[in-house]
Amino acid sequence: MEPGKALQGNLDPAILLAPWDEIERRAKDVIGRGSDGRGARLQPGHGVLPATNPDVLARLTDLVHEASAREPAGS
């Protein structure tokens, strides 16, 4: 990816129907790819499926916030 570009829609929304350990593994992979400064940020592609448990979305949000808090300033 070109520097200064951001990648969105990089988490398959169907993954949010999987067990938490799989969701966490996939989310951490996306977050890790974004930590190289190329701009990848976690976002379910094409929105969220209606069957997605809102508690999973809250847990995912917490995971992303925790990971973001650990990133160095300016990343």
N, CA and C of each residue as an Amber inpcrd file, in Angstrom:
protein
   225
   0.8440000  -1.1660000   0.0000000   0.0000000   0.0000000   0.0000000
   0.8960000   1.2390000   0.0000000   0.4580000   2.2600000  -0.6720000
   1.2190000   3.5090000  -0.7420000   1.2250000   4.2220000   0.6060000
   2.3550000   4.8620000   0.9470000   2.3700000   5.6640000   2.1750000
   1.2930000   6.7520000   2.1040000   0.6790000   7.0270000   3.2420000
  -0.3470000   8.0570000   3.3030000  -1.7300000   7.5780000   2.9090000
  -1.8660000   6.3050000   2.5540000  -3.1670000   5.7390000   2.1930000
  -3.6680000   4.8880000   3.3510000  -4.9770000   4.8270000   3.5230000
  -5.5710000   4.0110000   4.5830000  -6.3950000   2.9000000   3.9660000
  -6.3530000   1.7340000   4.5790000  -7.1330000   0.5840000   4.1350000
  -8.2940000   0.4170000   5.0930000  -9.5070000   0.3970000   4.5680000
 -10.6930000   0.2110000   5.3970000 -11.4590000  -1.0070000   4.8980000
 -12.3650000  -1.5120000   5.7150000 -13.1550000  -2.6670000   5.3170000
 -12.3060000  -3.9190000   5.2920000 -11.3740000  -4.0370000   6.2420000
 -10.3950000  -5.0980000   6.2090000 -10.6800000  -6.2510000   7.1670000
 -11.8730000  -6.3130000   7.7190000 -12.2850000  -7.4260000   8.5680000
 -13.6190000  -7.9380000   8.0390000 -13.6380000  -9.1910000   7.6240000
 -14.8650000  -9.7970000   7.0970000 -15.9380000  -9.7560000   8.1860000
 -17.0860000  -9.1220000   7.9260000 -18.1110000  -9.0130000   8.9620000
 -18.6290000 -10.3640000   9.4520000 -18.5150000 -11.4010000   8.6380000
 -18.9590000 -12.7360000   9.0580000 -18.0940000 -13.2730000  10.1960000
 -16.8530000 -12.7950000  10.3000000 -15.9700000 -13.2220000  11.3900000
 -16.5860000 -12.8640000  12.7430000 -17.3800000 -11.8060000  12.7790000
 -17.9780000 -11.3700000  14.0440000 -19.0320000 -12.3410000  14.5650000
 -19.3370000 -13.3720000  13.7850000 -20.2540000 -14.4240000  14.2210000
 -19.4980000 -15.6230000  14.7880000 -18.1740000 -15.5950000  14.7060000
 -17.3160000 -16.6930000  15.1640000 -17.0920000 -16.5990000  16.6710000
 -16.4790000 -17.6430000  17.2440000 -16.1090000 -17.5620000  18.6640000
 -15.1110000 -16.4170000  18.8900000 -15.1170000 -15.8650000  20.1220000
 -14.3000000 -14.6970000  20.4180000 -12.8220000 -14.9090000  20.1100000
 -12.2710000 -16.0890000  20.4000000 -10.8370000 -16.2780000  20.1700000
 -10.4700000 -16.1040000  18.7010000 -11.3500000 -16.4890000  17.8010000
 -11.0980000 -16.2910000  16.3670000 -11.2530000 -14.8130000  15.9830000
 -12.2630000 -14.1540000  16.5200000 -12.4510000 -12.7200000  16.2710000
 -11.2160000 -11.9540000  16.7560000 -10.7730000 -12.2520000  17.9610000
  -9.6180000 -11.5720000  18.5350000  -8.3620000 -11.8070000  17.6950000
  -8.1520000 -13.0520000  17.2600000  -6.9720000 -13.3710000  16.4450000
  -6.9810000 -12.5780000  15.1490000  -8.1330000 -12.5470000  14.4790000
  -8.2350000 -11.8300000  13.2050000  -8.0930000 -10.3220000  13.4020000
  -8.7130000  -9.8000000  14.4400000  -8.6290000  -8.3610000  14.7080000
  -7.1980000  -7.9530000  15.0200000  -6.5090000  -8.7380000  15.8380000
  -5.1230000  -8.4230000  16.1740000  -4.2260000  -8.4840000  14.9380000
  -4.5440000  -9.3680000  14.0070000  -3.7830000  -9.4360000  12.7580000
  -3.9390000  -8.1280000  11.9760000  -5.1760000  -7.6420000  11.8570000
  -5.4260000  -6.3830000  11.1430000  -4.7370000  -5.2280000  11.8620000
  -4.8780000  -5.1830000  13.1760000  -4.2610000  -4.1160000  13.9620000
  -2.7450000  -4.1660000  13.7860000  -2.1720000  -5.3470000  13.8140000
  -0.7270000  -5.4990000  13.6410000  -0.2470000  -5.0250000  12.2860000
  -1.0320000  -5.2690000  11.2500000  -0.6560000  -4.7990000   9.9170000
  -0.7010000  -3.2780000   9.8490000  -1.5310000  -2.6640000  10.6630000
  -1.6100000  -1.2050000  10.6750000  -0.5110000  -0.5530000  11.4730000
   0.1470000  -1.3270000  12.3250000   1.1800000  -0.7420000  13.1800000
   2.4660000  -0.4330000  12.4300000   2.5580000  -0.8270000  11.1540000
   3.7710000  -0.5360000  10.3880000   3.7260000   0.8530000   9.7570000
   2.6800000   1.6200000  10.0820000   2.5900000   2.9940000   9.5850000
   1.9790000   3.1190000   8.2070000   1.4990000   2.0020000   7.6410000
   0.9330000   2.0710000   6.2940000  -0.5390000   2.4550000   6.2930000
  -1.1690000   2.5590000   7.4450000  -2.5270000   3.0720000   7.4840000
  -3.6310000   2.0440000   7.5830000  -3.3260000   0.7600000   7.7470000
  -4.3930000  -0.2290000   7.8920000  -5.0670000  -0.0260000   9.2400000
  -6.3650000   0.1250000   9.2400000  -7.1320000   0.2660000  10.4650000
  -8.3090000  -0.6840000  10.3950000  -8.6750000  -1.2240000  11.5350000
  -9.7220000  -2.2320000  11.5730000 -11.0910000  -1.6190000  11.3010000
 -11.8020000  -2.2320000  10.3650000 -13.1760000  -1.8310000  10.0630000
 -13.8480000  -2.9910000   9.3420000 -15.0000000  -3.4610000   9.8510000
 -15.7000000  -4.5160000   9.1250000 -16.0900000  -4.0370000   7.7340000
 -15.8150000  -4.8610000   6.7500000 -16.1750000  -4.5170000   5.3790000
 -17.6810000  -4.6200000   5.1770000 -18.2550000  -3.6870000   4.4840000
 -19.6830000  -3.6690000   4.1360000 -20.5860000  -3.6880000   5.3630000
 -20.1360000  -3.1140000   6.4560000 -20.9950000  -2.9950000   7.6350000
 -21.0230000  -4.2460000   8.4920000 -22.0190000  -4.3350000   9.3420000
 -22.1460000  -5.4180000  10.3050000 -23.4140000  -6.2030000   9.9740000
 -23.3090000  -7.5220000  10.0300000 -24.4670000  -8.3750000   9.7470000
 -25.5090000  -8.2410000  10.8600000 -26.7890000  -8.3090000  10.5020000
 -27.8520000  -8.1550000  11.5060000 -27.7680000  -9.1560000  12.6610000
 -27.2290000 -10.3340000  12.4200000 -27.1500000 -11.3670000  13.4600000
 -25.9870000 -11.1560000  14.4320000 -25.1810000 -10.1250000  14.2080000
 -24.0210000  -9.8790000  15.0680000 -24.4700000  -9.4490000  16.4600000
 -23.9010000 -10.0880000  17.4590000 -24.2100000  -9.7810000  18.8480000
 -23.6000000  -8.4140000  19.2020000 -24.3970000  -7.4810000  19.6780000
 -23.8680000  -6.1640000  20.0640000 -22.7600000  -6.2460000  21.1120000
 -22.8040000  -7.2600000  21.9760000 -21.7490000  -7.4180000  22.9790000
 -20.4030000  -7.7220000  22.3270000 -20.4250000  -8.4370000  21.1970000
 -19.1920000  -8.7220000  20.4650000 -18.6250000  -7.4210000  19.8970000
 -19.5010000  -6.5570000  19.3930000 -19.0510000  -5.2690000  18.8590000
 -18.4240000  -4.4120000  19.9610000 -19.0170000  -4.4330000  21.1340000
 -18.4640000  -3.6710000  22.2630000 -17.1040000  -4.2310000  22.6660000
 -17.0020000  -5.5420000  22.6840000 -15.7280000  -6.1760000  23.0520000
 -14.6510000  -5.8710000  22.0020000 -15.0310000  -5.9080000  20.7370000
 -14.0980000  -5.5850000  19.6580000 -13.6410000  -4.1280000  19.7650000
 -14.5700000  -3.2420000  20.0580000 -14.2380000  -1.8230000  20.2350000
 -13.2310000  -1.6530000  21.3700000 -13.4540000  -2.3470000  22.4750000
 -12.5150000  -2.2840000  23.5950000 -11.1350000  -2.7810000  23.1770000
 -11.0860000  -3.8660000  22.4160000  -9.8190000  -4.4180000  21.9490000
  -9.0640000  -3.3970000  21.0900000  -9.7740000  -2.7460000  20.1820000
  -9.1520000  -1.7470000  19.3090000  -8.6690000  -0.5510000  20.1250000
  -9.4650000  -0.1000000  21.0740000  -9.0530000   1.0310000  21.9170000
  -7.8080000   0.6910000  22.7280000  -7.7560000  -0.5180000  23.2750000
  -6.5860000  -0.9490000  24.0410000  -5.3510000  -0.9770000  23.1600000
  -5.4920000  -1.5080000  21.9510000  -4.3580000  -1.5850000  21.0190000
  -3.9230000  -0.1830000  20.5960000  -4.8790000   0.6980000  20.3810000
  -4.5600000   2.0720000  19.9610000  -3.8250000   2.8210000  21.0660000
  -4.1820000   2.5550000  22.3030000  -3.5430000   3.2320000  23.4200000
  -2.0770000   2.8220000  23.5580000  -1.7410000   1.6360000  23.0460000
  -0.3580000   1.1530000  23.1140000   0.5010000   1.6380000  21.9700000
  -0.1210000   2.2090000  20.9000000   0.6450000   2.6880000  19.7530000
   1.3980000   3.9510000  20.1200000   2.6210000   4.0850000  19.6120000
   3.3590000   5.3320000  19.8560000   2.6470000   6.5150000  19.2150000
   2.7590000   7.6800000  19.7990000   2.1550000   8.8910000  19.2490000
   2.6980000   9.1460000  17.8560000   1.8040000   9.5550000  16.9410000
   2.2070000   9.8490000  15.5820000   2.1760000   8.6590000  14.6610000
   1.7420000   7.4680000  15.1480000   1.6720000   6.2910000  14.2880000
   0.4970000   6.3780000  13.3610000
